[in-house]
Amino acid sequence: MRKLKVGAYLEFTPVEKGYSPSAIMEDLESLGVSDLFLLTKDTKSWAYYPTEKMNARFGSEDFYGKLVREAKDRGIRVHAWFCLFQESLTDPSPVVKENPDIVVVNKYGKSAWEEPVWSYVDPKYSTLWICPSSKEYRKFLMELMEEVLTRYEVDGIHYDYVRYPEAIEGRYYCYCKRCLSKFKEEYGYELPSKDVIVLRYYVQILVENVTESVRELSELVHSYGGKTSAYVFTDYPTAIEAIYQDWVRFSRYLDFLLPTLYEVSPSFAERLIRNAVELTRKPIMPAVYANKVVRRAREGSRRWSTIRGVEYILRLVESVKRGGGEGIALFHYATLRGLTKYGLSEEDLEKLKHLSNL
Ligand SMILES: [Zn+2]
């Protein structure tokens, strides 16, 4: 029988809580993990390996290198996980300080410095979002990726947040000078309204900026023999409408894709996986919740589910098999291990062992 790949996302809570890299990897190995998505650059301007190019969370201490070695010794593939276009508002990376106009601008002409992304939802979510059109920022990302690919035995680079901010605040981004001037260059006149509902052609400009960034980053990663993968929005084509992320289009630059199946019901998951396989012809390894949080799902919904924990994961494994997926990626290790709120129990974890053989 075909063996499923089992992925796990790993951020540094376990390391900060004192777990040793070997203990973490031993645990992941016992869960049958074949692919590790290891946090490398987060949304708050931290790098998790020693670097001079941005703030390094652990200074010169190289927990990252130890984790990579421990994973490789156990035959686990490592994908360096990059949160691409997000930065800290209070202490962003040097490239952002030197080029303050690379951030997104909302339709009222306010940059993310003045009105941070998501600040209308709740100020604690406020973030500085960089426009994917920024060549300076893409260059910075490529320098980081190059550093990781040459210094560590990673198998590839994993893209997260490869998109614009969602339209929670109403069709909002991006009206930076690059996006506006690209529209003018391509169509010969200025955007007549800062509302893309009025002028749909602007959607294509923004979609191209995201796709172009994937192409550029992936050319670099592939030149080092690395694999590329991306964490993408659940539904297609909603991804285009909601966040200008045309993952079917940019899948040509990726080796595999991880659509998020958070809260999706097992039956709808099967449909989404089958669609993704048919549309991209690439390996599909959906990312699933390894926690017990219910955010949006309501009892009785056909497309979303309130089932959580081990039962949910096991049912999604069945959906992956029936839908033609390659595997399943658990988001994320700290919740899986119960190191954060809403985690799984020891008993749950026992049932998840050897997931790949199910
Ligand atoms: Zn822009």
Residues whose N, C-alpha, C, O or C-beta is under 5 A from the ligand:
A	BS01	ZN	C131 S133 C174 Y175 C176 C179
